[in-house]
Amino acid sequence: MSSPKPHGFEDRDEVRRLQRDLDEARRKQDSRDESYAQLIRTVAELKAEMAKLQPRLKDKE
């Protein structure tokens, strides 16, 4: 059986674990936010390209 930790150490370990989990969750969210922002930029670029091509398509009809 392991020796008990002095009072309060369990709480500090738990706080460190929760802080690590929170930091990891924030990193993942930041990554998702950046991916979403990139997706929005790509869609905007595609819409701009489509707007440029639209007159050409009408000319060919």
PyMOL Python script that loads the backbone (N, CA, C, O; Angstrom):
from pymol import cmd

cmd.read_pdbstr("""\
ATOM      1  N   MET A   1       0.848  -1.174   0.000  1.00  0.00           N
ATOM      2  CA  MET A   1       0.000   0.000   0.000  1.00  0.00           C
ATOM      3  C   MET A   1       0.897   1.241   0.000  1.00  0.00           C
ATOM      4  O   MET A   1       1.881   1.296   0.737  1.00  0.00           O
ATOM      5  N   SER A   2       0.560   2.226  -0.817  1.00  0.00           N
ATOM      6  CA  SER A   2       1.388   3.428  -0.878  1.00  0.00           C
ATOM      7  C   SER A   2       1.101   4.309   0.328  1.00  0.00           C
ATOM      8  O   SER A   2       0.006   4.300   0.889  1.00  0.00           O
ATOM      9  N   SER A   3       2.109   5.061   0.700  1.00  0.00           N
ATOM     10  CA  SER A   3       1.919   5.932   1.854  1.00  0.00           C
ATOM     11  C   SER A   3       1.034   7.109   1.454  1.00  0.00           C
ATOM     12  O   SER A   3       1.143   7.615   0.337  1.00  0.00           O
ATOM     13  N   PRO A   4       0.171   7.540   2.347  1.00  0.00           N
ATOM     14  CA  PRO A   4      -0.725   8.650   2.005  1.00  0.00           C
ATOM     15  C   PRO A   4       0.066   9.946   1.810  1.00  0.00           C
ATOM     16  O   PRO A   4       1.076  10.180   2.475  1.00  0.00           O
ATOM     17  N   LYS A   5      -0.406  10.768   0.902  1.00  0.00           N
ATOM     18  CA  LYS A   5       0.254  12.052   0.667  1.00  0.00           C
ATOM     19  C   LYS A   5      -0.188  13.032   1.748  1.00  0.00           C
ATOM     20  O   LYS A   5      -1.284  12.906   2.294  1.00  0.00           O
ATOM     21  N   PRO A   6       0.645  13.988   2.049  1.00  0.00           N
ATOM     22  CA  PRO A   6       0.230  15.015   3.003  1.00  0.00           C
ATOM     23  C   PRO A   6      -1.018  15.727   2.499  1.00  0.00           C
ATOM     24  O   PRO A   6      -1.245  15.827   1.294  1.00  0.00           O
ATOM     25  N   HIS A   7      -1.801  16.207   3.409  1.00  0.00           N
ATOM     26  CA  HIS A   7      -3.066  16.863   3.073  1.00  0.00           C
ATOM     27  C   HIS A   7      -2.853  17.968   2.031  1.00  0.00           C
ATOM     28  O   HIS A   7      -1.939  18.785   2.152  1.00  0.00           O
ATOM     29  N   GLY A   8      -3.705  17.978   1.016  1.00  0.00           N
ATOM     30  CA  GLY A   8      -3.652  19.017  -0.012  1.00  0.00           C
ATOM     31  C   GLY A   8      -2.913  18.611  -1.274  1.00  0.00           C
ATOM     32  O   GLY A   8      -3.133  19.210  -2.327  1.00  0.00           O
ATOM     33  N   PHE A   9      -2.044  17.614  -1.203  1.00  0.00           N
ATOM     34  CA  PHE A   9      -1.290  17.216  -2.387  1.00  0.00           C
ATOM     35  C   PHE A   9      -2.194  16.607  -3.448  1.00  0.00           C
ATOM     36  O   PHE A   9      -1.976  16.817  -4.641  1.00  0.00           O
ATOM     37  N   GLU A  10      -3.213  15.849  -3.025  1.00  0.00           N
ATOM     38  CA  GLU A  10      -4.124  15.255  -3.995  1.00  0.00           C
ATOM     39  C   GLU A  10      -4.810  16.360  -4.789  1.00  0.00           C
ATOM     40  O   GLU A  10      -4.976  16.264  -6.005  1.00  0.00           O
ATOM     41  N   ASP A  11      -5.207  17.420  -4.067  1.00  0.00           N
ATOM     42  CA  ASP A  11      -5.880  18.528  -4.732  1.00  0.00           C
ATOM     43  C   ASP A  11      -4.960  19.206  -5.739  1.00  0.00           C
ATOM     44  O   ASP A  11      -5.390  19.540  -6.843  1.00  0.00           O
ATOM     45  N   ARG A  12      -3.708  19.410  -5.373  1.00  0.00           N
ATOM     46  CA  ARG A  12      -2.768  20.051  -6.298  1.00  0.00           C
ATOM     47  C   ARG A  12      -2.522  19.179  -7.523  1.00  0.00           C
ATOM     48  O   ARG A  12      -2.440  19.681  -8.644  1.00  0.00           O
ATOM     49  N   ASP A  13      -2.404  17.870  -7.304  1.00  0.00           N
ATOM     50  CA  ASP A  13      -2.239  16.956  -8.443  1.00  0.00           C
ATOM     51  C   ASP A  13      -3.454  17.009  -9.353  1.00  0.00           C
ATOM     52  O   ASP A  13      -3.323  17.009 -10.577  1.00  0.00           O
ATOM     53  N   GLU A  14      -4.631  17.053  -8.754  1.00  0.00           N
ATOM     54  CA  GLU A  14      -5.867  17.121  -9.534  1.00  0.00           C
ATOM     55  C   GLU A  14      -5.938  18.440 -10.311  1.00  0.00           C
ATOM     56  O   GLU A  14      -6.337  18.455 -11.475  1.00  0.00           O
ATOM     57  N   VAL A  15      -5.555  19.529  -9.674  1.00  0.00           N
ATOM     58  CA  VAL A  15      -5.562  20.830 -10.343  1.00  0.00           C
ATOM     59  C   VAL A  15      -4.591  20.813 -11.527  1.00  0.00           C
ATOM     60  O   VAL A  15      -4.918  21.310 -12.604  1.00  0.00           O
ATOM     61  N   ARG A  16      -3.400  20.243 -11.328  1.00  0.00           N
ATOM     62  CA  ARG A  16      -2.425  20.156 -12.431  1.00  0.00           C
ATOM     63  C   ARG A  16      -2.980  19.309 -13.577  1.00  0.00           C
ATOM     64  O   ARG A  16      -2.825  19.660 -14.747  1.00  0.00           O
ATOM     65  N   ARG A  17      -3.631  18.189 -13.233  1.00  0.00           N
ATOM     66  CA  ARG A  17      -4.198  17.322 -14.263  1.00  0.00           C
ATOM     67  C   ARG A  17      -5.305  18.052 -15.024  1.00  0.00           C
ATOM     68  O   ARG A  17      -5.378  17.980 -16.251  1.00  0.00           O
ATOM     69  N   LEU A  18      -6.153  18.744 -14.292  1.00  0.00           N
ATOM     70  CA  LEU A  18      -7.241  19.483 -14.941  1.00  0.00           C
ATOM     71  C   LEU A  18      -6.700  20.621 -15.806  1.00  0.00           C
ATOM     72  O   LEU A  18      -7.228  20.884 -16.886  1.00  0.00           O
ATOM     73  N   GLN A  19      -5.650  21.295 -15.337  1.00  0.00           N
ATOM     74  CA  GLN A  19      -5.045  22.375 -16.115  1.00  0.00           C
ATOM     75  C   GLN A  19      -4.447  21.830 -17.410  1.00  0.00           C
ATOM     76  O   GLN A  19      -4.577  22.443 -18.469  1.00  0.00           O
ATOM     77  N   ARG A  20      -3.787  20.664 -17.315  1.00  0.00           N
ATOM     78  CA  ARG A  20      -3.223  20.017 -18.505  1.00  0.00           C
ATOM     79  C   ARG A  20      -4.338  19.660 -19.488  1.00  0.00           C
ATOM     80  O   ARG A  20      -4.214  19.888 -20.691  1.00  0.00           O
ATOM     81  N   ASP A  21      -5.427  19.098 -18.961  1.00  0.00           N
ATOM     82  CA  ASP A  21      -6.565  18.751 -19.815  1.00  0.00           C
ATOM     83  C   ASP A  21      -7.153  19.996 -20.484  1.00  0.00           C
ATOM     84  O   ASP A  21      -7.495  19.978 -21.667  1.00  0.00           O
ATOM     85  N   LEU A  22      -7.262  21.072 -19.708  1.00  0.00           N
ATOM     86  CA  LEU A  22      -7.799  22.323 -20.244  1.00  0.00           C
ATOM     87  C   LEU A  22      -6.887  22.884 -21.328  1.00  0.00           C
ATOM     88  O   LEU A  22      -7.362  23.331 -22.372  1.00  0.00           O
ATOM     89  N   ASP A  23      -5.580  22.861 -21.083  1.00  0.00           N
ATOM     90  CA  ASP A  23      -4.622  23.349 -22.088  1.00  0.00           C
ATOM     91  C   ASP A  23      -4.721  22.539 -23.380  1.00  0.00           C
ATOM     92  O   ASP A  23      -4.680  23.098 -24.476  1.00  0.00           O
ATOM     93  N   GLU A  24      -4.848  21.230 -23.245  1.00  0.00           N
ATOM     94  CA  GLU A  24      -4.980  20.359 -24.423  1.00  0.00           C
ATOM     95  C   GLU A  24      -6.269  20.667 -25.176  1.00  0.00           C
ATOM     96  O   GLU A  24      -6.273  20.735 -26.405  1.00  0.00           O
ATOM     97  N   ALA A  25      -7.348  20.850 -24.447  1.00  0.00           N
ATOM     98  CA  ALA A  25      -8.628  21.174 -25.080  1.00  0.00           C
ATOM     99  C   ALA A  25      -8.547  22.508 -25.814  1.00  0.00           C
ATOM    100  O   ALA A  25      -9.106  22.659 -26.901  1.00  0.00           O
ATOM    101  N   ARG A  26      -7.853  23.470 -25.220  1.00  0.00           N
ATOM    102  CA  ARG A  26      -7.694  24.778 -25.881  1.00  0.00           C
ATOM    103  C   ARG A  26      -6.867  24.648 -27.155  1.00  0.00           C
ATOM    104  O   ARG A  26      -7.187  25.269 -28.168  1.00  0.00           O
ATOM    105  N   ARG A  27      -5.800  23.838 -27.110  1.00  0.00           N
ATOM    106  CA  ARG A  27      -4.985  23.628 -28.320  1.00  0.00           C
ATOM    107  C   ARG A  27      -5.826  22.999 -29.431  1.00  0.00           C
ATOM    108  O   ARG A  27      -5.750  23.402 -30.591  1.00  0.00           O
ATOM    109  N   LYS A  28      -6.626  22.007 -29.054  1.00  0.00           N
ATOM    110  CA  LYS A  28      -7.479  21.361 -30.061  1.00  0.00           C
ATOM    111  C   LYS A  28      -8.494  22.344 -30.625  1.00  0.00           C
ATOM    112  O   LYS A  28      -8.746  22.352 -31.830  1.00  0.00           O
ATOM    113  N   GLN A  29      -9.080  23.177 -29.761  1.00  0.00           N
ATOM    114  CA  GLN A  29     -10.055  24.160 -30.227  1.00  0.00           C
ATOM    115  C   GLN A  29      -9.392  25.170 -31.150  1.00  0.00           C
ATOM    116  O   GLN A  29      -9.957  25.534 -32.182  1.00  0.00           O
ATOM    117  N   ASP A  30      -8.196  25.627 -30.785  1.00  0.00           N
ATOM    118  CA  ASP A  30      -7.474  26.571 -31.643  1.00  0.00           C
ATOM    119  C   ASP A  30      -7.218  25.957 -33.017  1.00  0.00           C
ATOM    120  O   ASP A  30      -7.338  26.633 -34.039  1.00  0.00           O
ATOM    121  N   SER A  31      -6.867  24.680 -33.033  1.00  0.00           N
ATOM    122  CA  SER A  31      -6.620  23.984 -34.292  1.00  0.00           C
ATOM    123  C   SER A  31      -7.905  23.908 -35.123  1.00  0.00           C
ATOM    124  O   SER A  31      -7.887  24.136 -36.333  1.00  0.00           O
ATOM    125  N   ARG A  32      -9.015  23.587 -34.461  1.00  0.00           N
ATOM    126  CA  ARG A  32     -10.302  23.534 -35.175  1.00  0.00           C
ATOM    127  C   ARG A  32     -10.687  24.913 -35.680  1.00  0.00           C
ATOM    128  O   ARG A  32     -11.178  25.051 -36.801  1.00  0.00           O
ATOM    129  N   ASP A  33     -10.468  25.937 -34.859  1.00  0.00           N
ATOM    130  CA  ASP A  33     -10.793  27.300 -35.277  1.00  0.00           C
ATOM    131  C   ASP A  33      -9.987  27.686 -36.510  1.00  0.00           C
ATOM    132  O   ASP A  33     -10.525  28.298 -37.434  1.00  0.00           O
ATOM    133  N   GLU A  34      -8.702  27.335 -36.536  1.00  0.00           N
ATOM    134  CA  GLU A  34      -7.854  27.668 -37.685  1.00  0.00           C
ATOM    135  C   GLU A  34      -8.307  26.893 -38.922  1.00  0.00           C
ATOM    136  O   GLU A  34      -8.328  27.440 -40.025  1.00  0.00           O
ATOM    137  N   SER A  35      -8.667  25.629 -38.745  1.00  0.00           N
ATOM    138  CA  SER A  35      -9.153  24.833 -39.875  1.00  0.00           C
ATOM    139  C   SER A  35     -10.437  25.429 -40.433  1.00  0.00           C
ATOM    140  O   SER A  35     -10.619  25.497 -41.649  1.00  0.00           O
ATOM    141  N   TYR A  36     -11.323  25.859 -39.548  1.00  0.00           N
ATOM    142  CA  TYR A  36     -12.582  26.456 -39.973  1.00  0.00           C
ATOM    143  C   TYR A  36     -12.327  27.772 -40.716  1.00  0.00           C
ATOM    144  O   TYR A  36     -12.955  28.046 -41.739  1.00  0.00           O
ATOM    145  N   ALA A  37     -11.402  28.581 -40.193  1.00  0.00           N
ATOM    146  CA  ALA A  37     -11.067  29.847 -40.844  1.00  0.00           C
ATOM    147  C   ALA A  37     -10.488  29.586 -42.238  1.00  0.00           C
ATOM    148  O   ALA A  37     -10.802  30.305 -43.186  1.00  0.00           O
ATOM    149  N   GLN A  38      -9.649  28.565 -42.358  1.00  0.00           N
ATOM    150  CA  GLN A  38      -9.082  28.215 -43.666  1.00  0.00           C
ATOM    151  C   GLN A  38     -10.185  27.772 -44.625  1.00  0.00           C
ATOM    152  O   GLN A  38     -10.167  28.127 -45.803  1.00  0.00           O
ATOM    153  N   LEU A  39     -11.129  27.006 -44.126  1.00  0.00           N
ATOM    154  CA  LEU A  39     -12.257  26.561 -44.947  1.00  0.00           C
ATOM    155  C   LEU A  39     -13.060  27.754 -45.452  1.00  0.00           C
ATOM    156  O   LEU A  39     -13.449  27.796 -46.620  1.00  0.00           O
ATOM    157  N   ILE A  40     -13.309  28.725 -44.573  1.00  0.00           N
ATOM    158  CA  ILE A  40     -14.053  29.920 -44.964  1.00  0.00           C
ATOM    159  C   ILE A  40     -13.292  30.686 -46.044  1.00  0.00           C
ATOM    160  O   ILE A  40     -13.889  31.153 -47.014  1.00  0.00           O
ATOM    161  N   ARG A  41     -11.960  30.818 -45.876  1.00  0.00           N
ATOM    162  CA  ARG A  41     -11.152  31.511 -46.893  1.00  0.00           C
ATOM    163  C   ARG A  41     -11.222  30.777 -48.232  1.00  0.00           C
ATOM    164  O   ARG A  41     -11.340  31.406 -49.283  1.00  0.00           O
ATOM    165  N   THR A  42     -11.149  29.458 -48.189  1.00  0.00           N
ATOM    166  CA  THR A  42     -11.193  28.664 -49.420  1.00  0.00           C
ATOM    167  C   THR A  42     -12.533  28.828 -50.118  1.00  0.00           C
ATOM    168  O   THR A  42     -12.584  28.991 -51.337  1.00  0.00           O
ATOM    169  N   VAL A  43     -13.612  28.786 -49.358  1.00  0.00           N
ATOM    170  CA  VAL A  43     -14.946  28.961 -49.948  1.00  0.00           C
ATOM    171  C   VAL A  43     -15.065  30.350 -50.571  1.00  0.00           C
ATOM    172  O   VAL A  43     -15.617  30.495 -51.662  1.00  0.00           O
ATOM    173  N   ALA A  44     -14.553  31.366 -49.890  1.00  0.00           N
ATOM    174  CA  ALA A  44     -14.591  32.730 -50.432  1.00  0.00           C
ATOM    175  C   ALA A  44     -13.796  32.810 -51.738  1.00  0.00           C
ATOM    176  O   ALA A  44     -14.231  33.457 -52.690  1.00  0.00           O
ATOM    177  N   GLU A  45     -12.640  32.156 -51.783  1.00  0.00           N
ATOM    178  CA  GLU A  45     -11.838  32.150 -53.010  1.00  0.00           C
ATOM    179  C   GLU A  45     -12.572  31.440 -54.144  1.00  0.00           C
ATOM    180  O   GLU A  45     -12.545  31.897 -55.286  1.00  0.00           O
ATOM    181  N   LEU A  46     -13.226  30.328 -53.830  1.00  0.00           N
ATOM    182  CA  LEU A  46     -13.974  29.599 -54.856  1.00  0.00           C
ATOM    183  C   LEU A  46     -15.159  30.417 -55.370  1.00  0.00           C
ATOM    184  O   LEU A  46     -15.454  30.415 -56.565  1.00  0.00           O
ATOM    185  N   LYS A  47     -15.823  31.105 -54.468  1.00  0.00           N
ATOM    186  CA  LYS A  47     -16.952  31.963 -54.891  1.00  0.00           C
ATOM    187  C   LYS A  47     -16.455  33.074 -55.801  1.00  0.00           C
ATOM    188  O   LYS A  47     -17.122  33.416 -56.777  1.00  0.00           O
ATOM    189  N   ALA A  48     -15.291  33.644 -55.495  1.00  0.00           N
ATOM    190  CA  ALA A  48     -14.725  34.697 -56.333  1.00  0.00           C
ATOM    191  C   ALA A  48     -14.388  34.146 -57.719  1.00  0.00           C
ATOM    192  O   ALA A  48     -14.646  34.796 -58.732  1.00  0.00           O
ATOM    193  N   GLU A  49     -13.812  32.950 -57.756  1.00  0.00           N
ATOM    194  CA  GLU A  49     -13.498  32.312 -59.046  1.00  0.00           C
ATOM    195  C   GLU A  49     -14.774  32.048 -59.841  1.00  0.00           C
ATOM    196  O   GLU A  49     -14.822  32.296 -61.046  1.00  0.00           O
ATOM    197  N   MET A  50     -15.792  31.552 -59.172  1.00  0.00           N
ATOM    198  CA  MET A  50     -17.068  31.273 -59.849  1.00  0.00           C
ATOM    199  C   MET A  50     -17.662  32.564 -60.418  1.00  0.00           C
ATOM    200  O   MET A  50     -18.203  32.566 -61.524  1.00  0.00           O
ATOM    201  N   ALA A  51     -17.562  33.653 -59.668  1.00  0.00           N
ATOM    202  CA  ALA A  51     -18.090  34.936 -60.140  1.00  0.00           C
ATOM    203  C   ALA A  51     -17.353  35.392 -61.396  1.00  0.00           C
ATOM    204  O   ALA A  51     -17.952  35.974 -62.300  1.00  0.00           O
ATOM    205  N   LYS A  52     -16.033  35.120 -61.445  1.00  0.00           N
ATOM    206  CA  LYS A  52     -15.253  35.487 -62.637  1.00  0.00           C
ATOM    207  C   LYS A  52     -15.651  34.624 -63.836  1.00  0.00           C
ATOM    208  O   LYS A  52     -15.699  35.112 -64.965  1.00  0.00           O
ATOM    209  N   LEU A  53     -15.931  33.354 -63.594  1.00  0.00           N
ATOM    210  CA  LEU A  53     -16.234  32.429 -64.689  1.00  0.00           C
ATOM    211  C   LEU A  53     -17.679  32.534 -65.163  1.00  0.00           C
ATOM    212  O   LEU A  53     -17.981  32.182 -66.303  1.00  0.00           O
ATOM    213  N   GLN A  54     -18.557  33.004 -64.320  1.00  0.00           N
ATOM    214  CA  GLN A  54     -19.980  33.055 -64.665  1.00  0.00           C
ATOM    215  C   GLN A  54     -20.247  33.807 -65.976  1.00  0.00           C
ATOM    216  O   GLN A  54     -20.998  33.298 -66.807  1.00  0.00           O
ATOM    217  N   PRO A  55     -19.665  34.996 -66.200  1.00  0.00           N
ATOM    218  CA  PRO A  55     -19.916  35.692 -67.476  1.00  0.00           C
ATOM    219  C   PRO A  55     -19.450  34.884 -68.686  1.00  0.00           C
ATOM    220  O   PRO A  55     -20.090  34.919 -69.737  1.00  0.00           O
ATOM    221  N   ARG A  56     -18.354  34.168 -68.547  1.00  0.00           N
ATOM    222  CA  ARG A  56     -17.858  33.354 -69.667  1.00  0.00           C
ATOM    223  C   ARG A  56     -18.843  32.245 -70.012  1.00  0.00           C
ATOM    224  O   ARG A  56     -19.073  31.948 -71.184  1.00  0.00           O
ATOM    225  N   LEU A  57     -19.419  31.641 -68.984  1.00  0.00           N
ATOM    226  CA  LEU A  57     -20.389  30.574 -69.230  1.00  0.00           C
ATOM    227  C   LEU A  57     -21.617  31.116 -69.954  1.00  0.00           C
ATOM    228  O   LEU A  57     -22.151  30.466 -70.853  1.00  0.00           O
ATOM    229  N   LYS A  58     -22.055  32.291 -69.567  1.00  0.00           N
ATOM    230  CA  LYS A  58     -23.226  32.889 -70.226  1.00  0.00           C
ATOM    231  C   LYS A  58     -22.917  33.235 -71.677  1.00  0.00           C
ATOM    232  O   LYS A  58     -23.786  33.112 -72.541  1.00  0.00           O
ATOM    233  N   ASP A  59     -21.675  33.671 -71.957  1.00  0.00           N
ATOM    234  CA  ASP A  59     -21.269  34.003 -73.328  1.00  0.00           C
ATOM    235  C   ASP A  59     -21.310  32.768 -74.221  1.00  0.00           C
ATOM    236  O   ASP A  59     -21.626  32.880 -75.406  1.00  0.00           O
ATOM    237  N   LYS A  60     -21.001  31.602 -73.683  1.00  0.00           N
ATOM    238  CA  LYS A  60     -20.943  30.377 -74.479  1.00  0.00           C
ATOM    239  C   LYS A  60     -22.328  29.820 -74.766  1.00  0.00           C
ATOM    240  O   LYS A  60     -22.488  29.014 -75.682  1.00  0.00           O
ATOM    241  N   GLU A  61     -23.320  30.229 -74.010  1.00  0.00           N
ATOM    242  CA  GLU A  61     -24.682  29.683 -74.219  1.00  0.00           C
ATOM    243  C   GLU A  61     -25.348  30.224 -75.437  1.00  0.00           C
ATOM    244  O   GLU A  61     -26.484  29.857 -75.734  1.00  0.00           O
TER     245      GLU A  61
END
""", "prot")
cmd.dss("prot")
cmd.show_as("cartoon", "prot")
cmd.util.cbc("prot")
cmd.orient("prot")
